[in-house]
Amino acid sequence: MGTILLHRVGTAEGNTVSAVSLAAPKDARRAYERGMDALKKKKTDDAVKSLEKAVDLYPAYAAAWQELGKLQEGANHPDAARKSFSAAIQADPKFTGPYLELAVMALREKSWQEVSEITERIVKLNPFDYPQAFFFNGVANYNLKHMEAAEKSAAQAEKLDTQHLLPQVNQLLGMLMAHRKDYTGAAAQFRNYLKVAPDGPQAAEVRTQLVEVEKIVAGVAAMNQPDQEK
């Protein structure tokens, strides 16, 4: 049946849906819906215009700000996208989506401190629904040389990722375990990655890492064997 995670209702402060956006007036909602419909039809320019109208009519329309930011980022306008995601957060600080969008942007830019800070906010708002936020936090802390914090976040990401959609978590955990000389644990994590994603983008690198730690494990085992010639 797989793994089932249970948690008490009401412990997550953040929301995957913007409650503030639900209060949008009729005209703003219609503009938002037109924008989303245009987006489905791949009419990007029309979608942008409709979403801009939605936030003009209702500046607290966090969901519309987020969708507008995604379109701006896709059009290679990162500064405009950041402003839209920030506007979404200002309108509804408990809406987690815009934080994640900003974290992804910072991750691409390798702004590790920013990734760490944003993802910490996400997991404080909602510690249950965002394994990718824990993973991003682990990557950021790994690059910041905060190894203990990185492993803690990566382990939580692995726990929450019950569908195994983030095999990169296993690679990260393997690297962290190898760093603290737990080579047996590292090998197990690298094998887990290859089991889930044998043709994944990091598969060749993980195979090399697995060979390296297996050599160390074999060497340690050989050193610990009793001398057969006595």
C-alpha positions as CSV (number, residue, x, y, z in Angstrom):
1,M,0.0,0.0,0.0
2,G,3.0,2.3,0.3
3,T,3.8,4.8,3.1
4,I,1.1,6.8,4.7
5,L,2.1,9.9,6.6
6,L,-0.3,11.2,9.3
7,H,-0.4,14.6,10.9
8,R,-2.8,16.6,13.0
9,V,-5.2,18.8,11.1
10,G,-4.5,22.5,11.7
11,T,-0.8,22.3,12.4
12,A,0.2,23.9,9.0
13,E,-0.1,27.6,9.0
14,G,0.6,28.0,5.3
15,N,-1.9,27.3,2.6
16,T,-1.5,25.8,-0.9
17,V,-4.5,27.9,-2.0
18,S,-4.7,31.6,-1.3
19,A,-7.5,32.4,1.1
20,V,-7.2,36.1,0.3
21,S,-7.7,35.4,-3.4
22,L,-11.0,33.7,-2.7
23,A,-12.3,37.1,-1.7
24,A,-11.6,38.7,-5.1
25,P,-14.6,40.7,-6.5
26,K,-16.5,39.3,-9.5
27,D,-14.8,41.4,-12.2
28,A,-11.3,40.5,-10.9
29,R,-12.3,36.8,-10.8
30,R,-13.5,36.9,-14.4
31,A,-10.3,38.5,-15.6
32,Y,-8.3,35.8,-13.7
33,E,-10.4,33.1,-15.3
34,R,-10.0,34.6,-18.7
35,G,-6.2,34.7,-18.1
36,M,-6.1,31.0,-17.1
37,D,-8.3,30.0,-20.1
38,A,-5.9,31.9,-22.4
39,L,-3.0,30.2,-20.8
40,K,-4.5,26.8,-21.5
41,K,-4.9,27.8,-25.1
42,K,-1.2,28.9,-25.1
43,K,-2.2,32.5,-25.8
44,T,0.5,33.9,-23.5
45,D,0.0,37.6,-24.4
46,D,-3.7,37.4,-23.8
47,A,-3.1,35.6,-20.5
48,V,-0.7,38.3,-19.3
49,K,-3.2,41.1,-20.1
50,S,-6.0,39.4,-18.3
51,L,-3.9,38.7,-15.2
52,E,-2.6,42.2,-15.2
53,K,-6.2,43.4,-15.3
54,A,-7.1,41.0,-12.4
55,V,-4.4,42.4,-10.1
56,D,-5.3,46.0,-11.2
57,L,-8.9,45.4,-10.1
58,Y,-7.9,43.6,-6.9
59,P,-4.3,44.2,-5.8
60,A,-4.5,41.5,-3.2
61,Y,-5.1,38.8,-5.8
62,A,-2.2,36.6,-4.7
63,A,-3.1,33.7,-7.1
64,A,-3.2,36.1,-10.1
65,W,0.2,37.6,-9.0
66,Q,1.7,34.2,-8.9
67,E,0.5,33.1,-12.3
68,L,1.6,36.5,-13.7
69,G,5.0,36.0,-12.2
70,K,5.3,32.5,-13.7
71,L,4.5,33.9,-17.2
72,Q,7.1,36.7,-16.7
73,E,9.7,34.3,-15.7
74,G,9.0,32.1,-18.7
75,A,9.4,35.1,-20.9
76,N,12.8,35.7,-19.4
77,H,11.8,38.7,-17.3
78,P,13.2,37.7,-13.9
79,D,13.0,41.1,-12.3
80,A,9.3,41.5,-13.2
81,A,8.7,37.9,-12.0
82,R,10.2,38.6,-8.6
83,K,8.1,41.7,-8.2
84,S,5.0,39.7,-9.0
85,F,5.9,36.8,-6.6
86,S,6.7,39.4,-3.9
87,A,3.4,41.1,-4.5
88,A,1.6,37.7,-4.1
89,I,3.4,37.2,-0.7
90,Q,2.6,40.7,0.4
91,A,-1.0,40.1,-0.4
92,D,-1.2,36.7,1.3
93,P,1.9,35.9,3.5
94,K,0.5,32.4,4.2
95,F,0.2,31.4,0.5
96,T,3.1,29.1,0.0
97,G,3.2,28.9,-3.8
98,P,5.1,32.2,-4.5
99,Y,7.7,31.4,-1.9
100,L,8.5,28.2,-3.8
101,E,8.7,30.0,-7.1
102,L,11.2,32.4,-5.6
103,A,13.2,29.5,-4.2
104,V,13.4,27.9,-7.6
105,M,14.7,31.1,-9.1
106,A,17.3,31.5,-6.4
107,L,18.3,27.8,-6.9
108,R,18.9,28.3,-10.6
109,E,21.1,31.3,-9.8
110,K,22.9,29.4,-7.0
111,S,22.1,32.0,-4.5
112,W,22.4,29.5,-1.7
113,Q,21.8,31.8,1.3
114,E,18.6,33.1,-0.4
115,V,17.4,29.5,-1.1
116,S,18.1,28.6,2.5
117,E,16.1,31.5,3.9
118,I,13.1,31.2,1.5
119,T,12.8,27.4,2.0
120,E,13.0,27.8,5.8
121,R,9.9,30.1,5.5
122,I,8.1,27.5,3.4
123,V,8.6,24.6,5.7
124,K,7.7,26.7,8.8
125,L,4.4,27.6,7.1
126,N,3.8,24.1,5.9
127,P,6.0,21.2,7.0
128,F,4.0,18.5,5.3
129,D,3.3,19.2,1.7
130,Y,6.6,20.4,0.2
131,P,9.3,17.7,0.2
132,Q,11.0,19.8,-2.6
133,A,11.4,22.7,-0.2
134,F,13.2,20.5,2.2
135,F,15.3,19.2,-0.6
136,F,16.2,22.7,-1.9
137,N,17.0,23.6,1.7
138,G,19.3,20.6,1.9
139,V,21.1,21.5,-1.3
140,A,21.5,25.1,-0.1
141,N,23.0,24.1,3.2
142,Y,25.3,21.6,1.5
143,N,26.7,24.3,-0.6
144,L,26.9,26.6,2.4
145,K,28.9,23.8,4.2
146,H,26.2,23.4,6.9
147,M,26.3,19.7,6.6
148,E,24.3,18.7,9.7
149,A,21.4,21.0,8.7
150,A,21.7,19.8,5.1
151,E,21.3,16.1,6.2
152,K,18.4,17.0,8.5
153,S,16.5,18.6,5.6
154,A,17.4,15.9,3.1
155,A,16.2,13.2,5.5
156,Q,12.9,15.0,5.9
157,A,12.5,15.4,2.2
158,E,13.1,11.6,1.8
159,K,10.4,10.9,4.4
160,L,7.8,13.2,2.8
161,D,8.6,12.0,-0.8
162,T,6.5,8.9,-0.6
163,Q,6.0,8.7,-4.4
164,H,9.8,8.9,-5.0
165,L,9.5,11.9,-7.3
166,L,12.8,13.4,-6.0
167,P,15.5,10.7,-6.4
168,Q,18.0,13.5,-6.2
169,V,17.4,13.4,-2.5
170,N,19.1,10.0,-2.3
171,Q,22.1,11.3,-4.1
172,L,22.4,14.3,-1.7
173,L,22.0,12.0,1.3
174,G,24.7,9.7,-0.1
175,M,27.1,12.6,-0.5
176,L,26.4,13.8,3.0
177,M,26.9,10.3,4.5
178,A,30.1,9.9,2.6
179,H,31.3,13.3,3.9
180,R,30.9,12.0,7.5
181,K,32.5,8.7,6.5
182,D,29.4,6.5,6.6
183,Y,30.3,4.8,3.4
184,T,27.9,1.9,3.8
185,G,25.0,4.3,4.3
186,A,26.2,6.3,1.3
187,A,26.3,3.3,-0.9
188,A,22.7,2.4,0.1
189,Q,21.5,5.9,-0.8
190,F,23.2,5.8,-4.2
191,R,21.6,2.4,-4.9
192,N,18.2,3.8,-3.9
193,Y,18.7,6.6,-6.5
194,L,19.6,4.1,-9.2
195,K,16.7,1.8,-8.3
196,V,14.2,4.7,-8.7
197,A,15.8,6.5,-11.6
198,P,18.3,4.2,-13.4
199,D,18.1,6.6,-16.4
200,G,17.9,9.8,-14.4
201,P,19.9,12.9,-15.3
202,Q,22.4,12.2,-12.5
203,A,22.5,8.4,-13.0
204,A,26.0,8.3,-14.5
205,E,27.4,10.5,-11.8
206,V,25.7,8.4,-9.1
207,R,27.1,5.2,-10.5
208,T,30.6,6.7,-10.3
209,Q,29.9,7.8,-6.7
210,L,28.6,4.3,-5.9
211,V,31.8,2.6,-7.3
212,E,34.0,4.9,-5.2
213,V,32.2,4.3,-1.9
214,E,32.0,0.5,-2.6
215,K,35.8,0.4,-3.0
216,I,36.2,2.2,0.4
217,V,33.7,-0.2,2.0
218,A,35.5,-3.2,0.5
219,G,38.9,-1.8,1.6
220,V,37.7,-1.3,5.2
221,A,36.2,-4.9,5.3
222,A,39.5,-6.3,4.0
223,M,41.5,-4.5,6.7
224,N,39.2,-5.8,9.4
225,Q,39.5,-9.5,8.3
226,P,41.6,-11.7,10.6
227,D,45.0,-12.7,9.2
228,Q,44.4,-16.1,7.6
229,E,48.1,-16.9,7.5
230,K,48.6,-17.0,11.3
